[in-house]
Amino acid sequence: MDDLDAEYPIAPPAPRKGRGAVTNLQGRYEREVRETADDGWGVPLEDDGSTVLRTEVFEERAKSILTRNASPDIPFSVSLNPYRGCEHGCIYCFARPTHSYLGLSPGLDFESRIYAKINAPELLEQALSKKGYVPEPIALGVNTDAYQPVERELRITRRVIEILHKHGHPFAAITKSSLIERDLDLLAPMAARGQVMAAVTLTTLDTEIARTLEPRAAAPARRLRTIRALSEAGVNVGVSIAPVIPFVTEPDLERLLQACAEAGATSASYIVLRLPWEVAPLFKDWLLAHFPQRAERVMARIHDMRGGKDYDASFAHRMKGEGAWAQLLKQRFDKAAKRFGLNERRHGILDMSHFRPPAASNPQLSLF
């Protein structure tokens, strides 16, 4: 969970009513205010007659920018999130409940009312310059995508990476966006020094499912192109199959791993669908809207893996689930990953030796 005590120069607006999972699946944004992006869809979503919402961006001046965790099931201990909320609008996003802390809706507000931490680069430089700072790989864009559409204009993520690049600080980025290709001029030289790795999240190869499941993320085929672009630039790139949704995206598992391996991914992981707090009713609404005949079966299988509940938050089970079906899924994943040459070598170690704190590169700072 990101820091929740940040300062807000603008009071959060009143939340809109309704979750919007069924009533406003498409046409959520006035897209003419966004520049055209090569996201693989070709044309924007057509307005389906529902209320069109403009994406609103609120400037946030955070008090701190590096978040630390000690979760045993997460492969990093430090993360940085330049934004709260995410325009991608993935109905399953586990971070949706974080908007409740702002007094906003985890539904449409999470997707259309974005908080941009405009002082993130400055805070990062301050953190790196603290006496006794010990570098650890920073995970970039964990709660919400650091390369979501608003980043094209604000470029906060770009500025953060410029600082990491300047001071030789290792990091890992995870995204569903092709926008990461914009920063290859920074990523490629860092990759050559063993200072960066990237992961692209994919859920399905089915474009019809993806269009409603994660409506403003890049198309599946476009994400495969991003994997290839990163790989060809020398960036160590993996794939995160997340979430695996029983009877919806789960049948795609082996085909998806094969496509990612062929695109240049060298590692892979997966996460079973997580439904914490307000995410559960949102997802159930989506499921009933798009897979009404399958909905009961899907939820029954989820309950099988979650101890009879919508969600089990325990570290031991929240990522992979438990029970016979969870074990079968793991076996399928492991066999497919091996068959396609994924996870054959360890990629988790990044080179810390090139790190130079800001004070070391700026004589004026060393006076303080």
Protein Blocks (a to p, Z undefined) as FASTA:
>chain_A
ZZfkbccfbdcddddehjhlmmmmghkbcfklpccddehnopacddehiacddddddddd
dfbfbdcdfbfkbcbfbdcdfbgcjfklpaklmklmmmmmnopafklmmmmmccddfklm
mmmmmmmmpghiacddddehklpcfkbfklmmnommmmmmmmmmmnopacddddfbfklm
mmmmmmmmmmmnopaccddddfbfclklmmmmmmmbccfklmmmmmmmmmmnopacdddd
ddddehklmmmmmmmmmmmmmnopabdcddddddehjlmmmmmmmmmmmmmmlmmmmmmm
mmmmnnopabdcbfklmmnogajklmmmmmmmmmmmmmnopakbcckbccfklpccfklm
mmklmmZZ
